[in-house]
Amino acid sequence: MVRLAPTPPHRPGFYPQPEEWTCGPFALKHAMVSLGRAVEAGDIAQTARTHWWSGTDEIRLARAARSFDCDLVLERSSDAEAARKRLITYLRKQVPVLLCVDEWAHWITVVGVEGRRFLVIDSGQDPVLTIYTWAQLRARWMFHDTDYCKDEPPVLYDLHAIVPRSNSGVKADFSIDRIKFLRRPENRSLSLYWNEYLEDLLEICRPPSGRITQALSMGEFLRRHQEMIVSRVAFWHGDIDRSVIVKILRNFRFVSDTYGLVIPAASTRRAAADLAILVTMWVVAVRGVDAMYGMSLGSVGGRKGLRRALRLQAERLNKVVRRPRVA
């Protein structure tokens, strides 16, 4: 997708919340990206009417979830083991779950489980993607209801599942290895721009479906076409390291594999063209490009300026052609 304006400081990817009271919108945003939906925390905060003093409660988050075609399903348990099993049930269906932790002071998102370790996105940390043991998660999750009884308060475990109303087939399959990969400093830009990769891939790829009889994974597609894409982009730009282009394509593959996206065999030519265009746009944005063919839109004032420059150039050429010869 063409981007004419610079990227705002608050990107739609994975990064820490800028204000203390915005954990609720960030938690819902992370749940949405787990469901393959690129939603910005600012839009959620506006819909939920997040307040700097009171933050965002579950009622406001439910309102925001509904506006994005999802339901917030609340389940409460007073038994830790029962709560753990219920949480795992949702996660194995690839349904993200919001938890209000630290005595109901902060929202986090649980997006997966491997064995007894839970994959968590916590916008209060940096990096935000992290891995908890059950003991660590339970310690933060439990709430002591002192309003009910101050001396011996009951312990509550509330989970808030974000259930999509329609099945798009696009769901993230986060794993411990993928979380560790995204936590590496050299992959920070991939985390920050995660949703941009996803949005572009959804224009090129499709979720697995029985209607697609022949399909290629992004890995197989790049095995066949990566050298062609890299060589042509490097040739036409002339001032870019091939390894950097390979890294961008690797990022596309990583995001595609996380959501299980595929490329229909009939669309491979278009996919190759789309990826070449996207990478070329990235190279030009990063390295710039000289004016081509003797003109530049920016140097002549946009399209109107270009028309004026062409008209003046035509007039000058016309004068040269009509200039009488000197005897």
C-alpha positions as CSV (number, residue, x, y, z in Angstrom):
1,M,0.0,0.0,0.0
2,V,1.4,3.4,-1.0
3,R,2.5,5.5,1.9
4,L,2.8,9.2,1.1
5,A,3.2,10.5,4.7
6,P,6.0,9.6,7.2
7,T,5.2,6.9,9.6
8,P,3.7,8.3,12.9
9,P,5.6,7.8,16.1
10,H,2.8,5.5,17.4
11,R,3.0,2.6,15.0
12,P,0.5,-0.3,14.8
13,G,3.1,-2.9,15.6
14,F,4.6,-4.2,18.9
15,Y,6.0,-1.4,21.1
16,P,5.6,-0.2,24.7
17,Q,2.6,1.9,25.6
18,P,3.5,5.7,25.7
19,E,1.2,6.5,28.6
20,E,0.4,4.6,31.8
21,W,-3.3,4.6,31.3
22,T,-3.4,3.2,27.7
23,C,-2.7,-0.5,28.6
24,G,-6.3,-1.4,27.8
25,P,-6.3,-0.2,24.2
26,F,-2.9,-1.7,23.7
27,A,-4.0,-5.1,25.0
28,L,-7.0,-5.1,22.7
29,K,-4.8,-4.0,19.8
30,H,-2.5,-6.9,20.4
31,A,-5.5,-9.3,20.5
32,M,-6.6,-7.9,17.2
33,V,-3.3,-8.4,15.5
34,S,-3.3,-11.9,16.7
35,L,-6.6,-12.3,14.8
36,G,-5.0,-10.8,11.7
37,R,-6.6,-7.3,12.1
38,A,-4.5,-4.1,11.9
39,V,-6.0,-1.7,14.4
40,E,-4.2,1.2,16.1
41,A,-4.4,1.7,19.8
42,G,-5.5,5.3,19.3
43,D,-8.6,4.3,17.4
44,I,-9.4,1.8,20.2
45,A,-8.9,4.4,22.9
46,Q,-11.2,6.8,21.1
47,T,-13.9,4.2,20.7
48,A,-13.5,2.9,24.2
49,R,-13.4,6.4,25.6
50,T,-10.2,5.7,27.5
51,H,-9.6,8.3,30.2
52,W,-6.3,9.4,31.6
53,W,-7.6,9.0,35.2
54,S,-9.6,5.8,35.1
55,G,-8.0,4.1,32.1
56,T,-10.2,1.5,30.4
57,D,-12.4,-1.1,32.1
58,E,-13.9,-4.2,30.6
59,I,-17.1,-2.5,29.7
60,R,-15.3,0.0,27.6
61,L,-13.1,-2.6,26.0
62,A,-16.2,-4.7,25.2
63,R,-17.7,-1.6,23.4
64,A,-14.5,-1.2,21.4
65,A,-14.3,-4.9,20.6
66,R,-17.8,-4.9,19.2
67,S,-16.9,-2.0,16.9
68,F,-14.2,-4.2,15.4
69,D,-16.6,-7.2,14.9
70,C,-15.5,-9.1,18.0
71,D,-17.1,-9.9,21.3
72,L,-15.4,-9.7,24.7
73,V,-16.4,-12.9,26.7
74,L,-15.8,-12.6,30.4
75,E,-15.3,-15.8,32.5
76,R,-14.6,-15.7,36.2
77,S,-13.1,-18.4,38.4
78,S,-12.0,-18.7,42.0
79,D,-9.8,-21.7,41.4
80,A,-6.4,-21.3,39.8
81,E,-6.3,-24.7,38.1
82,A,-9.8,-24.2,36.6
83,A,-8.8,-20.8,35.4
84,R,-5.6,-22.2,33.8
85,K,-7.5,-24.9,31.9
86,R,-10.1,-22.5,30.7
87,L,-7.4,-20.1,29.5
88,I,-5.6,-23.0,27.6
89,T,-8.9,-24.0,26.0
90,Y,-9.2,-20.5,24.4
91,L,-5.6,-20.3,23.4
92,R,-5.6,-23.7,21.6
93,K,-8.5,-22.4,19.5
94,Q,-6.2,-19.4,18.7
95,V,-8.5,-17.0,20.6
96,P,-6.5,-14.3,22.3
97,V,-7.3,-13.5,25.9
98,L,-7.0,-10.3,27.9
99,L,-6.1,-10.5,31.5
100,C,-6.3,-7.6,34.0
101,V,-3.3,-8.2,36.3
102,D,-1.4,-6.7,39.2
103,E,-4.6,-6.4,41.3
104,W,-6.6,-5.2,38.3
105,A,-4.2,-2.3,37.6
106,H,-2.9,-3.4,34.2
107,W,-4.1,-5.2,31.0
108,I,-2.0,-7.8,29.1
109,T,-2.7,-10.1,26.2
110,V,-2.1,-13.9,26.2
111,V,-1.7,-15.1,22.6
112,G,-0.5,-18.7,23.0
113,V,0.7,-21.6,25.1
114,E,3.4,-24.2,24.8
115,G,3.5,-26.8,27.4
116,R,3.3,-24.9,30.7
117,R,4.7,-21.6,29.3
118,F,2.4,-18.8,28.1
119,L,3.1,-16.3,25.3
120,V,2.3,-12.9,26.5
121,I,2.2,-9.4,25.0
122,D,2.6,-6.8,27.7
123,S,2.8,-3.2,26.6
124,G,4.2,-2.2,30.0
125,Q,7.5,-3.9,29.2
126,D,10.2,-3.5,26.6
127,P,10.3,-5.7,24.6
128,V,6.6,-6.2,24.9
129,L,6.6,-9.9,23.7
130,T,7.5,-12.2,26.6
131,I,7.2,-15.7,27.9
132,Y,5.7,-16.6,31.4
133,T,5.7,-19.8,33.3
134,W,2.4,-20.7,34.8
135,A,3.6,-19.7,38.3
136,Q,4.7,-16.2,37.0
137,L,1.4,-15.7,35.2
138,R,-0.7,-16.9,38.1
139,A,1.1,-14.5,40.5
140,R,0.2,-11.5,38.3
141,W,-3.3,-12.7,37.4
142,M,-4.8,-13.4,40.8
143,F,-6.9,-10.6,42.3
144,H,-7.7,-10.3,46.0
145,D,-11.2,-9.0,46.4
146,T,-10.8,-6.9,49.5
147,D,-14.1,-5.1,48.8
148,Y,-15.8,-8.4,49.6
149,C,-13.7,-9.2,52.7
150,K,-10.7,-7.3,54.0
151,D,-9.5,-9.9,56.4
152,E,-9.6,-13.0,54.1
153,P,-10.3,-11.7,50.6
154,P,-11.4,-14.3,48.1
155,V,-9.1,-14.8,45.1
156,L,-10.5,-14.2,41.6
157,Y,-9.2,-15.1,38.1
158,D,-11.0,-13.1,35.4
159,L,-10.3,-13.8,31.7
160,H,-11.6,-11.8,28.8
161,A,-11.6,-13.7,25.6
162,I,-11.7,-11.7,22.3
163,V,-13.9,-13.8,20.1
164,P,-14.3,-12.8,16.4
165,R,-17.9,-12.8,15.1
166,S,-16.7,-13.9,11.6
167,N,-14.0,-16.3,10.7
168,S,-11.6,-14.8,8.3
169,G,-9.2,-17.7,8.6
170,V,-6.3,-15.4,9.5
171,K,-5.0,-16.1,13.0
172,A,-1.5,-15.8,14.3
173,D,0.3,-19.0,15.5
174,F,2.8,-17.5,17.9
175,S,5.4,-19.8,19.4
176,I,8.2,-19.6,21.8
177,D,10.8,-19.6,19.0
178,R,8.9,-16.8,17.2
179,I,8.7,-14.7,20.3
180,K,12.4,-15.2,21.0
181,F,13.1,-14.2,17.4
182,L,11.1,-11.0,17.6
183,R,12.8,-10.1,20.9
184,R,16.2,-9.9,19.3
185,P,17.5,-6.3,18.9
186,E,18.3,-6.9,15.2
187,N,14.6,-7.7,14.6
188,R,13.2,-4.7,16.4
189,S,12.1,-3.0,13.2
190,L,10.1,-6.1,12.3
191,S,8.2,-5.8,15.6
192,L,7.6,-2.1,15.2
193,Y,6.2,-2.5,11.6
194,W,4.6,-5.9,12.1
195,N,1.1,-4.7,11.0
196,E,2.4,-3.0,7.9
197,Y,4.0,-6.3,6.8
198,L,0.7,-8.1,7.6
199,E,-1.5,-5.6,5.7
200,D,0.7,-5.8,2.6
201,L,0.8,-9.6,2.8
202,L,-3.0,-9.9,3.0
203,E,-3.1,-8.1,-0.4
204,I,-0.8,-10.8,-1.9
205,C,-1.5,-14.0,0.1
206,R,-4.6,-15.9,1.3
207,P,-5.3,-18.0,4.4
208,P,-5.3,-21.7,3.7
209,S,-8.6,-22.9,2.2
210,G,-10.1,-25.9,0.7
211,R,-11.0,-23.8,-2.3
212,I,-7.4,-23.2,-3.1
213,T,-6.3,-26.5,-4.8
214,Q,-2.7,-25.5,-5.4
215,A,-0.9,-23.1,-3.2
216,L,2.7,-22.2,-2.3
217,S,4.0,-21.2,1.1
218,M,6.0,-18.0,1.2
219,G,9.1,-20.1,1.9
220,E,8.6,-22.1,-1.3
221,F,7.6,-19.1,-3.3
222,L,10.8,-17.3,-2.3
223,R,12.9,-20.4,-3.0
224,R,11.7,-20.1,-6.6
225,H,11.6,-16.4,-7.1
226,Q,13.8,-14.6,-4.5
227,E,16.9,-14.5,-6.6
228,M,15.0,-12.9,-9.5
229,I,13.4,-10.2,-7.2
230,V,16.6,-9.4,-5.4
231,S,18.7,-9.2,-8.6
232,R,16.3,-7.0,-10.4
233,V,15.7,-4.6,-7.5
234,A,19.5,-4.3,-6.9
235,F,20.2,-3.8,-10.6
236,W,17.7,-1.1,-11.2
237,H,18.5,0.9,-8.0
238,G,22.2,0.2,-8.1
239,D,23.0,1.4,-4.6
240,I,21.6,-1.2,-2.3
241,D,23.2,-4.2,-0.5
242,R,21.5,-7.4,-1.7
243,S,21.6,-8.8,1.9
244,V,19.3,-6.0,3.1
245,I,16.8,-6.9,0.4
246,V,17.0,-10.5,1.5
247,K,16.3,-9.5,5.1
248,I,13.1,-7.7,4.0
249,L,11.9,-10.7,2.1
250,R,12.8,-12.9,5.1
251,N,10.6,-10.6,7.3
252,F,7.7,-11.1,4.8
253,R,8.2,-14.8,5.1
254,F,8.3,-14.8,8.9
255,V,5.0,-12.9,9.1
256,S,3.4,-15.0,6.5
257,D,4.5,-18.2,8.2
258,T,3.1,-16.9,11.5
259,Y,-0.4,-16.6,10.0
260,G,-0.1,-19.6,7.7
261,L,-0.7,-17.5,4.6
262,V,-0.2,-19.0,1.2
263,I,0.0,-17.9,-2.4
264,P,-2.3,-19.5,-4.9
265,A,-0.3,-21.1,-7.7
266,A,-2.3,-19.1,-10.3
267,S,-1.2,-15.8,-8.7
268,T,2.6,-16.4,-8.5
269,R,3.4,-13.9,-11.3
270,R,1.4,-11.2,-9.7
271,A,2.9,-12.0,-6.2
272,A,6.4,-11.7,-7.7
273,A,5.6,-8.3,-9.2
274,D,3.9,-7.1,-6.0
275,L,6.8,-8.1,-3.8
276,A,9.3,-6.5,-6.3
277,I,7.3,-3.3,-6.2
278,L,7.1,-3.3,-2.4
279,V,10.8,-3.9,-2.0
280,T,11.6,-1.3,-4.6
281,M,9.4,1.3,-2.8
282,W,11.2,0.4,0.5
283,V,14.7,0.8,-1.2
284,V,13.7,4.2,-2.7
285,A,12.3,5.4,0.7
286,V,15.5,4.4,2.5
287,R,18.2,5.2,0.0
288,G,16.4,7.7,-2.3
289,V,16.6,7.9,-6.0
290,D,17.9,10.4,-8.5
291,A,15.5,12.2,-10.9
292,M,14.8,10.0,-13.8
293,Y,14.2,10.8,-17.5
294,G,15.1,14.4,-17.0
295,M,12.2,15.4,-14.7
296,S,11.1,15.0,-11.1
297,L,7.6,15.7,-9.7
298,G,9.0,17.1,-6.5
299,S,11.3,19.6,-8.3
300,V,8.6,21.0,-10.5
301,G,5.8,21.4,-8.0
302,G,3.7,18.2,-8.4
303,R,1.5,17.3,-11.4
304,K,0.6,20.9,-12.2
305,G,4.2,21.9,-12.1
306,L,5.1,19.0,-14.2
307,R,2.5,20.0,-16.9
308,R,3.9,23.6,-16.7
309,A,7.5,22.4,-17.1
310,L,6.6,20.2,-20.0
311,R,4.8,23.1,-21.7
312,L,7.8,25.4,-21.2
313,Q,10.1,22.7,-22.4
314,A,8.0,22.2,-25.5
315,E,7.9,26.0,-26.2
316,R,11.7,26.2,-25.9
317,L,12.1,23.2,-28.2
318,N,9.7,24.8,-30.7
319,K,11.7,28.0,-30.7
320,V,14.9,26.1,-31.3
321,V,13.3,24.3,-34.3
322,R,12.0,27.6,-35.7
323,R,15.2,29.6,-35.1
324,P,16.4,30.9,-38.5
325,R,19.8,29.7,-39.7
326,V,22.6,32.2,-39.6
327,A,24.2,32.6,-43.0
